[in-house]
Amino acid sequence: MTGQPPRIDILLATYNGVCFLGEQVRSLLGQTYPHFRILARDDASTDATAALLADLSARCPGKIAIVDRGGRRLGACGNFAALLARSDADYVMFCDQDDVWLPEKIERTLRTMQEVEQRCGAEQPVLVHTDLAVVDEALRPLGRSFWEYQHLDVRRGATINRLLMQNVVTGCAAMANRPLVRKALPIPPEAVYHDWWFALVAAIFGRVEPLDEATVLYRQHGRNQVGALRWDLAHVVRKAQTFFDRTCLVRNMRESGRQARSLLERFGSSLPVQKRSAIEAYARLGECGFLARRWYVARYGFYRTGWIRNLSLLARV
């Protein structure tokens, strides 16, 4: 950086989000850090989202740029990949259409990012992610901390062994620096989610840094791409009814196994030796027999966060 304020691109991916998009964009324009632009791409919406986005862009020339107008449907991961390909900013932040950003989100995240870069070096790939406040459709509070809401240990969960099994980074709360963007692109088709892929690359070659502060109102409305489920006694009781059902676990392991193999194909011999060994083992996990799977989980620490999740994992893996 040459004395100029860091440039930030907010990557806004939209799809059938006309209900909440205006409120989200207002929260972006109300940020205390002013040196950003919004790169937006609509993913072939069937409602009025694209028209609203065009109107917002016309009202804010130079602040909101629309990428690939009338483009084909790419899905959530592909939509963000298209936005990343058009960004040349110092830092990027992922943005969903239906949340609300608190006014100091960019400023606080950037401050943490710069502190990490000062400690680790400006060329280190870094991903900073914050906590989120969980709210309902009308922004009424459901939980002051998404991490507590879902019983996530985001520090222990950010080791490569655990990240291969479970993503603990929420994209709309994340910032990536330019070295990480260069390392992570292009996002392969085998990536389960864009934020998971970025978290894995950062954990392998750099740093994943959590900021224990909610900077987003994470809206739950029944149409979320992923969403939040309260990890309470009622949820545990519901999960217990399907304790030995392996359907979801098998599907998740198959998808995350393909993602692991993509890491091996992309980075090959440049992977640090111990991390490469863990990734190779995880990529083979789905092909192993009953006892071998449990041995690999224990040997390499392929665990999730929380003893209940891990008890369920060991019962079904």
DAHUSUL-V392651 format. One line per field, one symbol per residue. ss: DSSP state (H for helix, E for strand, - for the rest). phi: phi as a letter, one per 20 degrees, with the letter a starting at -180 (. if undefined). burial: b if it has 9 or more other ideal C-beta (glycine too) atoms within 8 Angstrom, else e. A space follows every 10 residues. Layout:
ss = ???
phi = ???
burial = ???
//
This chain:
ss = -------EEE EEEE---HHH HHHHHHHHH- -----EEEEE EE------HH HHHHHHHHH- ---EEE---- ----HHHHHH HHHHH----- EEEEEE---E E---HHHHHH HHHHHHHHHH -----EEEEE EEEEE----- EEE--HHHH- -----HHH-H HHHHH----- HHHEEEEHHH HHHH------ ---HHHHHHH HHHHH-EEEE EEEEEEEEE- ---------- --HHHHHHHH ------HHHH HHHHHHHHHH HHHHHHHHHH --HHHHHHHH HHHHH----H HHHHHHHHHH ------HHHH HHHHHH-
phi = .dneggecde eddcalcffd fffffffffe ffeeebcdec beelfddegf fffffffffc fndcdedlfm fffdngffff fffffeecff bccecefdec efgegfgfff ffgffffffd ofeffccdcd fceecegemf fdafcfffgd ldeffffefg ffffebedde gfddcdefgf fffeefffff ffcfffffff ffffdbbdde dfbfdceeed bndffcncdf ecgfffffff fcgdfegfff ffffffffff ffgfffdlff fggfffffff fffegfeefg ffffffgffd medeeoffgf fffffdf
burial = eeeeebbbbb bbbbbebbeb beebbebbee bebeebbbbb bbbebeeebb ebbbebbeeb eeebebbeee beebebbbbb bbbbeebebe bbbbbbbbbb bbebbbbbbb ebbbebbeeb eeebbbbbbb bbbbbbeeee ebbebbbebb bbbbeebbbb bbbbbbbbbb bbbbbbbebb bebbbebeee bbbbbbbbbb bbbbebbbbb beebbbbbbb beebeeebeb beeebbeebe eebeeeeebb eebbbbbbbb bbbbeeeeee beeebbbbbb bbbbbeeeee eebbebbeeb bbbbbbeebb ebbbebb
//
